[in-house]
């Protein structure tokens, strides 16, 4: 996870970006890289969000195939004998 930048200009830019934004150098570089990737229509968070989106789409597809499935009635929420919530 180490990044060793051996370019003095890049170090100066990182320090200045951190000063101007009030972030750490790492935070300023992260923000700059996220913006750069988005300019190139690349979603830097896609690897993290893609599995969640896939799961939601799968659930939606299941519901569309059988919209009545999974619906509970009020009676389903309570134990028949005790009347307490299940």
C-alpha positions, 0 to 999 in steps of 0.5 A: 500500500506504499506509494513513494513519489520521487518527484519534487513538483508533485510533492509541492503540488500535494502540499499546496493542495492540502494547504488550500483544501484543509485536507491531508496530502493523502486526502487532497491527492485522493480527491484529485484522483477521484475527480480525474477518473470521473472526468474520464467517465470512470466511477472510482466507487464502482468496485464497492457499489457494483455488488450492492447494485447487482443484489438490488437488481436481483431482488427487483427481478424476483419481485417482478416475476412474482409480485405477491410473494413475500407480502405479509398479512398483519396476522403473520406478524403475531404468534397465534397462541400468545399474540406476541410478535414473532 
